[in-house]
Amino acid sequence: MKLDRKNYDDDDDDDDEMCHAIIDRDVGNGDDCNGEDLFSPPLNFAMVDNGIFRSGFPDSANFSFLQTLGLRSIICLCPEPYPEGNMEFLKSNGIKLFQFGIEGYKLFSDHVFRSQNFYIFLEPFVNIPQDTIREALKVVLDVRNHPVLIHCKRGKHRTGCLVGCFRKLQRWCLTSVFDEYQRFAAAKARVSDQRFMELFDVSSLKHLPMSFSCSRR
């Protein structure tokens, strides 16, 4: 039995299981604590490695927090034009934008079937461009761009694929790569993303210097 036509956009759910960075302080009531402004990290913010961070799409509420990172560059994996407010923030803080547009996809009811008391989600084919990921990795590996923030819309799938390929360069085993991906994607983890990371060939990037953590997992 097919569901009624509905848009299941797994980059745009309000009830996602999301990893949030937590500021370890008593926020009390109101927008400040003891007269101090509180910082608000972007959705799914986390540190990847020394000088490398990841998150969902930052908005104006996150700008004060981003300033504390001293960013030199931002890698955006969304194809849409960068918002004017964000561009102004980058310009005023001397942050360079690298945009590698990768299309997301929406899951429609054509891909969802009901079987007894549960739903079956069939993933459509998604063509993640290896060349785009490879070019983005070159930016990540260049310490002249550090500190760098990698983001897409929700910081799950596109960002997760790029970070997963980066982990392969760090010689992480696939189990650890997938575990990290699934922590951010949660119930929205995609087999196609994990297959992409498994098959991604890092050999053409191994000649590039890696002056940060390169430990195996």
Accessible surface in RSA format (square Angstrom, percent):
REM  Atomic radii and reference values for relative SASA: ProtOr
REM  Chains: A
REM  Algorithm: Lee & Richards
REM  Probe-radius: 1.40
REM  Slices: 20
REM RES _ NUM      All-atoms   Total-Side   Main-Chain    Non-polar    All polar
REM                ABS   REL    ABS   REL    ABS   REL    ABS   REL    ABS   REL
RES MET A   1   165.77  85.8 116.85  77.3  48.93 116.5 104.22  88.6  61.56  81.6
RES LYS A   2   112.10  54.7  93.19  57.2  18.91  45.0  58.11  52.3  54.00  57.5
RES LEU A   3    32.07  17.9  21.12  15.1  10.95  27.5  22.86  16.1   9.21  24.8
RES ASP A   4   128.64  90.1 117.57 117.0  11.07  26.2  39.04  91.9  89.61  89.4
RES ARG A   5   154.74  65.0 124.82  63.6  29.92  71.2  71.08  97.1  83.66  50.7
RES LYS A   6   122.62  59.8 115.77  71.0   6.84  16.3  71.38  64.2  51.24  54.6
RES ASN A   7    71.50  49.3  51.63  49.9  19.87  47.9  25.14  60.5  46.36  44.8
RES TYR A   8    44.81  20.9  40.80  23.2   4.01  10.4  34.00  25.6  10.81  13.3
RES ASP A   9    14.40  10.1  12.57  12.5   1.83   4.3   7.87  18.5   6.53   6.5
RES ASP A  10     9.27   6.5   8.95   8.9   0.32   0.8   2.43   5.7   6.84   6.8
RES ASP A  11    10.57   7.4  10.44  10.4   0.13   0.3   4.34  10.2   6.23   6.2
RES ASP A  12    70.11  49.1  55.96  55.7  14.16  33.5   1.08   2.5  69.03  68.8
RES ASP A  13    31.77  22.3  28.24  28.1   3.53   8.3   5.35  12.6  26.42  26.3
RES ASP A  14   147.67 103.4 109.93 109.4  37.74  89.2  39.64  93.3 108.03 107.7
RES ASP A  15   128.19  89.8  99.92  99.5  28.26  66.8  47.61 112.0  80.58  80.4
RES ASP A  16    22.23  15.6   0.45   0.4  21.79  51.5   5.29  12.4  16.94  16.9
RES GLU A  17   120.08  68.9 107.08  81.0  12.99  30.9  46.39  89.7  73.69  60.2
RES MET A  18    45.47  23.5  18.20  12.0  27.26  64.9   9.01   7.7  36.46  48.3
RES CYS A  19    44.81  33.9  37.42  41.7   7.39  17.4  22.85  57.9  21.96  23.7
RES HIS A  20   112.81  61.7  91.81  63.8  21.00  53.7  63.40  65.3  49.40  57.5
RES ALA A  21    36.94  34.0  14.74  22.7  22.20  50.5  23.41  33.0  13.53  35.8
RES ILE A  22   153.92  87.6 121.01  90.1  32.91  79.3 123.92  89.2  30.00  81.4
RES ILE A  23    57.57  32.8  41.64  31.0  15.92  38.4  45.44  32.7  12.13  32.9
RES ASP A  24   146.31 102.5 116.11 115.6  30.20  71.4  37.14  87.4 109.17 108.9
RES ARG A  25    95.61  40.1  69.29  35.3  26.32  62.7  35.48  48.5  60.13  36.4
RES ASP A  26   118.64  83.1 102.51 102.0  16.14  38.2  44.90 105.7  73.74  73.5
RES VAL A  27    74.27  48.9  72.60  65.7   1.67   4.0  72.60  63.1   1.67   4.5
RES GLY A  28    47.94  59.1   0.00   N/A  47.94  59.1  33.18  91.1  14.76  33.1
RES ASN A  29   151.47 104.5 124.96 120.8  26.51  63.8  36.34  87.5 115.13 111.3
RES GLY A  30    61.84  76.3   0.00   N/A  61.84  76.3  35.46  97.3  26.39  59.1
RES ASP A  31   132.93  93.1 114.73 114.2  18.20  43.0  38.31  90.2  94.62  94.4
RES ASP A  32    67.48  47.3  62.39  62.1   5.08  12.0   1.57   3.7  65.90  65.7
RES CYS A  33    28.90  21.9  23.86  26.6   5.04  11.8   4.68  11.9  24.21  26.1
RES ASN A  34   144.93  99.9 101.24  97.8  43.69 105.2  34.97  84.2 109.96 106.3
RES GLY A  35    69.99  86.3   0.00   N/A  69.99  86.3  32.63  89.6  37.35  83.7
RES GLU A  36   105.97  60.8 101.42  76.7   4.55  10.8  35.70  69.0  70.27  57.4
RES ASP A  37   117.22  82.1 104.00 103.5  13.22  31.3  29.11  68.5  88.12  87.9
RES LEU A  38    45.76  25.5  24.02  17.2  21.75  54.7  24.02  16.9  21.75  58.5
RES PHE A  39    75.04  37.5  68.78  42.6   6.26  16.3  69.32  42.0   5.72  16.4
RES SER A  40    50.41  42.6  47.34  63.2   3.07   7.1  25.28  53.8  25.13  35.2
RES PRO A  41    24.88  18.1  13.52  12.3  11.37  41.3  13.52  11.2  11.37  70.6
RES PRO A  42     2.79   2.0   0.00   0.0   2.79  10.1   0.61   0.5   2.18  13.5
RES LEU A  43    36.14  20.1  26.51  19.0   9.63  24.2  29.82  20.9   6.32  17.0
RES ASN A  44     0.00   0.0   0.00   0.0   0.00   0.0   0.00   0.0   0.00   0.0
RES PHE A  45    24.21  12.1  17.91  11.1   6.30  16.4  17.91  10.9   6.30  18.0
RES ALA A  46    26.98  24.8  20.78  32.1   6.20  14.1  26.98  38.0   0.00   0.0
RES MET A  47   110.94  57.5  83.23  55.1  27.71  66.0  49.55  42.1  61.39  81.3
RES VAL A  48    11.67   7.7   0.64   0.6  11.03  26.6   1.07   0.9  10.60  28.8
RES ASP A  49    12.63   8.8   4.80   4.8   7.83  18.5   8.95  21.1   3.69   3.7
RES ASN A  50    92.94  64.1  89.03  86.0   3.91   9.4  24.63  59.3  68.31  66.0
RES GLY A  51    19.35  23.9   0.00   N/A  19.35  23.9  12.59  34.5   6.76  15.1
RES ILE A  52     0.21   0.1   0.21   0.2   0.00   0.0   0.21   0.2   0.00   0.0
RES PHE A  53    25.48  12.7  25.48  15.8   0.00   0.0  25.48  15.5   0.00   0.0
RES ARG A  54     2.56   1.1   2.56   1.3   0.00   0.0   1.70   2.3   0.87   0.5
RES SER A  55     0.00   0.0   0.00   0.0   0.00   0.0   0.00   0.0   0.00   0.0
RES GLY A  56     0.00   0.0   0.00   N/A   0.00   0.0   0.00   0.0   0.00   0.0
RES PHE A  57    59.44  29.7  43.21  26.8  16.23  42.2  43.21  26.2  16.23  46.5
RES PRO A  58     2.98   2.2   1.20   1.1   1.77   6.5   1.20   1.0   1.77  11.0
RES ASP A  59    79.53  55.7  77.83  77.5   1.70   4.0  34.40  81.0  45.12  45.0
RES SER A  60    86.73  73.3  70.38  93.9  16.35  37.7  36.28  77.3  50.44  70.7
RES ALA A  61    69.41  63.8  45.69  70.5  23.72  54.0  58.52  82.4  10.89  28.8
RES ASN A  62    10.73   7.4  10.73  10.4   0.00   0.0   0.00   0.0  10.73  10.4
RES PHE A  63    34.79  17.4  34.79  21.5   0.00   0.0  34.79  21.1   0.00   0.0
RES SER A  64    59.15  50.0  56.74  75.7   2.40   5.5  17.86  38.0  41.29  57.8
RES PHE A  65    25.68  12.8  25.67  15.9   0.01   0.0  25.67  15.6   0.01   0.0
RES LEU A  66     1.20   0.7   0.74   0.5   0.45   1.1   0.74   0.5   0.45   1.2
RES GLN A  67   100.32  56.1  77.05  56.3  23.27  55.4  23.78  50.6  76.54  58.1
RES THR A  68    78.44  55.8  38.79  39.3  39.65  94.5  43.52  58.5  34.92  52.8
RES LEU A  69    33.27  18.5  18.34  13.1  14.94  37.5  22.69  15.9  10.58  28.5
RES GLY A  70    48.68  60.0   0.00   N/A  48.68  60.0  38.73 106.3   9.95  22.3
RES LEU A  71    10.41   5.8   0.00   0.0  10.41  26.2   0.00   0.0  10.41  28.0
RES ARG A  72   133.34  56.0 127.54  65.0   5.79  13.8  33.89  46.3  99.44  60.3
RES SER A  73     1.15   1.0   1.15   1.5   0.00   0.0   1.15   2.4   0.00   0.0
RES ILE A  74     1.55   0.9   1.55   1.2   0.00   0.0   1.55   1.1   0.00   0.0
RES ILE A  75     0.00   0.0   0.00   0.0   0.00   0.0   0.00   0.0   0.00   0.0
RES CYS A  76     0.26   0.2   0.26   0.3   0.00   0.0   0.00   0.0   0.26   0.3
RES LEU A  77     0.01   0.0   0.01   0.0   0.00   0.0   0.01   0.0   0.00   0.0
RES CYS A  78     5.11   3.9   5.11   5.7   0.00   0.0   1.42   3.6   3.70   4.0
RES PRO A  79    46.54  33.9  20.07  18.3  26.47  96.2  22.23  18.4  24.31 151.1
RES GLU A  80   103.58  59.5  98.02  74.2   5.55  13.2  60.14 116.3  43.43  35.5
RES PRO A  81   124.13  90.5 102.90  93.8  21.23  77.2 112.58  92.9  11.55  71.8
RES TYR A  82    22.14  10.3   4.68   2.7  17.46  45.4   4.42   3.3  17.72  21.8
RES PRO A  83    57.63  42.0  47.39  43.2  10.23  37.2  57.63  47.6   0.00   0.0
RES GLU A  84   140.31  80.6 128.16  97.0  12.15  28.9  49.33  95.4  90.98  74.3
RES GLY A  85    44.66  55.1   0.00   N/A  44.66  55.1  35.12  96.4   9.54  21.4
RES ASN A  86    12.42   8.6  12.42  12.0   0.00   0.0   1.07   2.6  11.36  11.0
RES MET A  87    56.65  29.3  56.65  37.5   0.00   0.0  54.03  45.9   2.62   3.5
RES GLU A  88    95.71  54.9  93.99  71.1   1.71   4.1  36.68  71.0  59.02  48.2
RES PHE A  89    15.43   7.7  10.31   6.4   5.12  13.3  14.75   8.9   0.68   1.9
RES LEU A  90     3.71   2.1   3.67   2.6   0.04   0.1   3.67   2.6   0.04   0.1
RES LYS A  91   142.82  69.7 115.06  70.6  27.76  66.1  75.34  67.8  67.48  71.9
RES SER A  92    91.70  77.5  48.89  65.2  42.81  98.6  52.72 112.3  38.98  54.6
RES ASN A  93    52.70  36.3  25.83  25.0  26.88  64.7  14.21  34.2  38.49  37.2
RES GLY A  94    64.77  79.9   0.00   N/A  64.77  79.9  39.16 107.5  25.62  57.4
RES ILE A  95    15.25   8.7   3.68   2.7  11.57  27.9   4.42   3.2  10.83  29.4
RES LYS A  96   126.47  61.7 119.35  73.2   7.11  16.9  76.80  69.1  49.67  52.9
RES LEU A  97    43.09  24.0  19.63  14.0  23.46  59.0  19.63  13.8  23.46  63.1
RES PHE A  98    36.33  18.2  32.48  20.1   3.85  10.0  36.33  22.0   0.00   0.0
RES GLN A  99    67.02  37.5  36.48  26.7  30.53  72.7  19.56  41.6  47.45  36.0
RES PHE A 100    34.80  17.4  30.66  19.0   4.14  10.8  34.80  21.1   0.00   0.0
RES GLY A 101    39.75  49.0   0.00   N/A  39.75  49.0   7.73  21.2  32.01  71.7
RES ILE A 102     7.22   4.1   5.68   4.2   1.54   3.7   7.22   5.2   0.00   0.0
RES GLU A 103   126.72  72.8 114.68  86.8  12.04  28.7  58.09 112.4  68.63  56.0
RES GLY A 104    32.03  39.5   0.00   N/A  32.03  39.5  12.33  33.8  19.70  44.1
RES TYR A 105    36.61  17.1  26.94  15.3   9.67  25.2  30.92  23.2   5.69   7.0
RES LYS A 106    94.01  45.9  84.45  51.8   9.56  22.8  61.97  55.8  32.04  34.1
RES LEU A 107    16.04   8.9  16.04  11.5   0.00   0.0  16.04  11.3   0.00   0.0
RES PHE A 108    61.88  31.0  61.88  38.3   0.00   0.0  61.88  37.5   0.00   0.0
RES SER A 109     4.05   3.4   3.80   5.1   0.25   0.6   0.32   0.7   3.73   5.2
RES ASP A 110    74.59  52.2  65.33  65.0   9.26  21.9  16.09  37.9  58.50  58.3
RES HIS A 111    45.37  24.8  44.66  31.0   0.71   1.8  28.00  28.9  17.37  20.2
RES VAL A 112     0.20   0.1   0.20   0.2   0.00   0.0   0.20   0.2   0.00   0.0
RES PHE A 113    61.90  31.0  61.90  38.3   0.00   0.0  61.90  37.5   0.00   0.0
RES ARG A 114   102.83  43.2  91.72  46.8  11.11  26.4   7.18   9.8  95.65  58.0
RES SER A 115    38.31  32.4  33.34  44.5   4.97  11.5  12.69  27.0  25.62  35.9
RES GLN A 116   154.08  86.2 123.47  90.2  30.61  72.9  48.35 102.9 105.74  80.2
RES ASN A 117   142.66  98.4 112.40 108.6  30.26  72.9  31.97  77.0 110.69 107.0
RES PHE A 118   112.17  56.1 106.17  65.8   6.00  15.6 112.07  67.9   0.09   0.3
RES TYR A 119   105.81  49.4  85.72  48.8  20.09  52.3  57.26  43.0  48.55  59.9
RES ILE A 120    72.20  41.1  68.96  51.4   3.23   7.8  72.20  52.0   0.00   0.0
RES PHE A 121    98.87  49.5  75.70  46.9  23.17  60.3  75.70  45.9  23.17  66.3
RES LEU A 122    91.28  50.8  88.93  63.6   2.35   5.9  90.98  63.9   0.29   0.8
RES GLU A 123    69.64  40.0  38.72  29.3  30.92  73.6  28.45  55.0  41.19  33.6
RES PRO A 124    32.67  23.8  22.04  20.1  10.63  38.6  31.35  25.9   1.32   8.2
RES PHE A 125   184.74  92.4 148.74  92.1  36.00  93.7 155.76  94.4  28.98  82.9
RES VAL A 126    30.00  19.7  15.88  14.4  14.12  34.0  18.68  16.2  11.32  30.7
RES ASN A 127   117.54  81.1  96.00  92.8  21.54  51.9  20.05  48.3  97.49  94.2
RES ILE A 128    21.57  12.3  12.52   9.3   9.05  21.8  12.75   9.2   8.82  23.9
RES PRO A 129    44.26  32.3  37.29  34.0   6.96  25.3  44.26  36.5   0.00   0.0
RES GLN A 130    65.74  36.8  61.27  44.8   4.48  10.7  23.00  49.0  42.74  32.4
RES ASP A 131   103.37  72.4 100.51 100.0   2.86   6.8  33.95  79.9  69.42  69.2
RES THR A 132    31.02  22.1  26.77  27.1   4.25  10.1   9.44  12.7  21.58  32.6
RES ILE A 133     0.35   0.2   0.29   0.2   0.07   0.2   0.35   0.3   0.00   0.0
RES ARG A 134    43.09  18.1  43.09  22.0   0.00   0.0  18.58  25.4  24.51  14.9
RES GLU A 135    79.25  45.5  77.87  58.9   1.38   3.3  29.61  57.3  49.64  40.5
RES ALA A 136     0.13   0.1   0.13   0.2   0.00   0.0   0.13   0.2   0.00   0.0
RES LEU A 137     0.05   0.0   0.05   0.0   0.00   0.0   0.05   0.0   0.00   0.0
RES LYS A 138    86.72  42.3  80.52  49.4   6.20  14.8  40.14  36.1  46.58  49.6
RES VAL A 139    16.50  10.9  14.60  13.2   1.90   4.6  16.44  14.3   0.06   0.2
RES VAL A 140     0.59   0.4   0.59   0.5   0.00   0.0   0.59   0.5   0.00   0.0
RES LEU A 141     5.28   2.9   2.27   1.6   3.01   7.6   2.37   1.7   2.91   7.8
RES ASP A 142    39.11  27.4  31.28  31.1   7.83  18.5  17.76  41.8  21.35  21.3
RES VAL A 143    69.34  45.6  63.12  57.1   6.21  15.0  63.12  54.8   6.21  16.9
RES ARG A 144   182.80  76.8 169.70  86.5  13.11  31.2  73.86 100.9 108.94  66.0
RES ASN A 145    21.05  14.5  20.17  19.5   0.88   2.1   0.88   2.1  20.17  19.5
RES HIS A 146    19.93  10.9  17.13  11.9   2.81   7.2  11.87  12.2   8.07   9.4
RES PRO A 147    36.11  26.3  36.11  32.9   0.00   0.0  36.11  29.8   0.00   0.0
RES VAL A 148     0.00   0.0   0.00   0.0   0.00   0.0   0.00   0.0   0.00   0.0
RES LEU A 149     0.00   0.0   0.00   0.0   0.00   0.0   0.00   0.0   0.00   0.0
RES ILE A 150     2.05   1.2   2.05   1.5   0.00   0.0   2.05   1.5   0.00   0.0
RES HIS A 151     0.00   0.0   0.00   0.0   0.00   0.0   0.00   0.0   0.00   0.0
RES CYS A 152     3.26   2.5   3.26   3.6   0.00   0.0   0.00   0.0   3.26   3.5
RES LYS A 153    78.60  38.3  73.21  44.9   5.39  12.8  49.28  44.4  29.32  31.2
RES ARG A 154    46.78  19.6  46.47  23.7   0.31   0.7   2.41   3.3  44.37  26.9
RES GLY A 155     0.00   0.0   0.00   N/A   0.00   0.0   0.00   0.0   0.00   0.0
RES LYS A 156     1.02   0.5   0.74   0.5   0.28   0.7   0.02   0.0   1.00   1.1
RES HIS A 157     3.28   1.8   2.57   1.8   0.72   1.8   2.65   2.7   0.63   0.7
RES ARG A 158    25.25  10.6  22.23  11.3   3.02   7.2  13.28  18.2  11.96   7.3
RES THR A 159     0.00   0.0   0.00   0.0   0.00   0.0   0.00   0.0   0.00   0.0
RES GLY A 160     1.67   2.1   0.00   N/A   1.67   2.1   0.30   0.8   1.37   3.1
RES CYS A 161     1.81   1.4   1.81   2.0   0.00   0.0   0.78   2.0   1.03   1.1
RES LEU A 162     0.26   0.1   0.26   0.2   0.00   0.0   0.26   0.2   0.00   0.0
RES VAL A 163     1.71   1.1   1.55   1.4   0.16   0.4   1.71   1.5   0.00   0.0
RES GLY A 164     1.98   2.4   0.00   N/A   1.98   2.4   1.80   4.9   0.18   0.4
RES CYS A 165     0.00   0.0   0.00   0.0   0.00   0.0   0.00   0.0   0.00   0.0
RES PHE A 166     2.44   1.2   2.44   1.5   0.00   0.0   2.44   1.5   0.00   0.0
RES ARG A 167    12.76   5.4  12.76   6.5   0.00   0.0   0.00   0.0  12.76   7.7
RES LYS A 168    39.88  19.5  31.29  19.2   8.59  20.5  23.56  21.2  16.32  17.4
RES LEU A 169    10.29   5.7   1.47   1.1   8.81  22.2   1.98   1.4   8.31  22.4
RES GLN A 170     1.73   1.0   1.73   1.3   0.00   0.0   0.00   0.0   1.73   1.3
RES ARG A 171   129.39  54.3 114.65  58.4  14.74  35.1  50.52  69.0  78.87  47.8
RES TRP A 172    24.28   9.7  13.27   6.4  11.01  25.9  11.00   5.9  13.28  21.5
RES CYS A 173    61.52  46.5  50.71  56.6  10.81  25.4  44.57 112.9  16.95  18.3
RES LEU A 174    62.70  34.9  57.78  41.3   4.92  12.4  57.78  40.6   4.92  13.2
RES THR A 175    93.00  66.1  88.10  89.3   4.90  11.7  54.84  73.7  38.16  57.7
RES SER A 176    25.66  21.7  22.37  29.8   3.30   7.6   6.25  13.3  19.42  27.2
RES VAL A 177     0.85   0.6   0.00   0.0   0.85   2.0   0.00   0.0   0.85   2.3
RES PHE A 178    41.37  20.7  41.37  25.6   0.00   0.0  41.37  25.1   0.00   0.0
RES ASP A 179    69.70  48.8  66.54  66.2   3.16   7.5  17.54  41.3  52.16  52.0
RES GLU A 180    11.87   6.8  11.87   9.0   0.00   0.0   1.78   3.4  10.09   8.2
RES TYR A 181     3.19   1.5   0.96   0.5   2.23   5.8   2.72   2.0   0.48   0.6
RES GLN A 182    72.82  40.7  68.50  50.1   4.32  10.3  19.43  41.4  53.39  40.5
RES ARG A 183   141.97  59.6 126.45  64.5  15.53  37.0  68.01  92.9  73.97  44.8
RES PHE A 184    14.50   7.3  14.50   9.0   0.00   0.0  14.50   8.8   0.00   0.0
RES ALA A 185     0.33   0.3   0.00   0.0   0.33   0.8   0.00   0.0   0.33   0.9
RES ALA A 186    30.28  27.8  10.27  15.8  20.01  45.5  21.72  30.6   8.56  22.7
RES ALA A 187    86.97  80.0  44.71  69.0  42.26  96.1  57.89  81.5  29.08  77.0
RES LYS A 188    56.91  27.8  51.80  31.8   5.11  12.2  26.22  23.6  30.70  32.7
RES ALA A 189    35.42  32.6  14.26  22.0  21.16  48.1  14.26  20.1  21.16  56.1
RES ARG A 190    12.21   5.1  12.21   6.2   0.00   0.0   3.89   5.3   8.31   5.0
RES VAL A 191   113.47  74.7 112.70 102.0   0.76   1.8 113.02  98.2   0.44   1.2
RES SER A 192    28.43  24.0  18.88  25.2   9.55  22.0  24.69  52.6   3.73   5.2
RES ASP A 193     2.38   1.7   2.38   2.4   0.00   0.0   0.00   0.0   2.38   2.4
RES GLN A 194    25.99  14.5  25.83  18.9   0.16   0.4   8.32  17.7  17.67  13.4
RES ARG A 195   127.41  53.5 124.64  63.5   2.78   6.6  44.32  60.6  83.09  50.4
RES PHE A 196    21.90  11.0  15.28   9.5   6.62  17.2  21.62  13.1   0.29   0.8
RES MET A 197     0.00   0.0   0.00   0.0   0.00   0.0   0.00   0.0   0.00   0.0
RES GLU A 198    70.25  40.3  58.13  44.0  12.12  28.9   7.28  14.1  62.97  51.4
RES LEU A 199   103.05  57.4  83.62  59.8  19.43  48.8  86.93  61.1  16.12  43.4
RES PHE A 200     3.29   1.6   0.00   0.0   3.29   8.6   0.00   0.0   3.29   9.4
RES ASP A 201    79.06  55.4  73.66  73.3   5.40  12.8  30.19  71.1  48.87  48.7
RES VAL A 202    14.71   9.7  13.71  12.4   1.01   2.4  13.71  11.9   1.01   2.7
RES SER A 203    66.27  56.0  51.07  68.2  15.20  35.0  37.19  79.2  29.08  40.7
RES SER A 204    59.15  50.0  41.75  55.7  17.40  40.1  53.43 113.8   5.72   8.0
RES LEU A 205     0.48   0.3   0.47   0.3   0.01   0.0   0.47   0.3   0.01   0.0
RES LYS A 206   139.14  67.9 112.80  69.2  26.34  62.7  60.10  54.1  79.04  84.2
RES HIS A 207   140.24  76.6 104.11  72.4  36.12  92.4  90.81  93.6  49.43  57.5
RES LEU A 208    44.96  25.0  39.19  28.0   5.77  14.5  39.19  27.5   5.77  15.5
RES PRO A 209   106.12  77.3  93.71  85.4  12.41  45.1 104.87  86.6   1.26   7.8
RES MET A 210    48.16  24.9  19.53  12.9  28.62  68.1   8.44   7.2  39.72  52.6
RES SER A 211    89.22  75.4  47.17  62.9  42.05  96.9  53.93 114.8  35.29  49.4
RES PHE A 212    23.64  11.8   6.24   3.9  17.40  45.3  14.45   8.8   9.19  26.3
RES SER A 213    48.80  41.2  34.85  46.5  13.95  32.1  30.89  65.8  17.91  25.1
RES CYS A 214    44.80  33.9  31.93  35.6  12.87  30.3  19.93  50.5  24.87  26.8
RES SER A 215    66.13  55.9  55.49  74.1  10.64  24.5  49.45 105.3  16.68  23.4
RES ARG A 216   171.97  72.2 147.50  75.2  24.47  58.3  51.29  70.1 120.68  73.1
RES ARG A 217   158.85  66.7 121.37  61.9  37.48  89.2  53.62  73.3 105.23  63.8
END  Absolute sums over single chains surface
CHAIN  1 A    11830.6       9344.0       2486.6       6117.2       5713.4
END  Absolute sums over all chains
TOTAL         11830.6       9344.0       2486.6       6117.2       5713.4
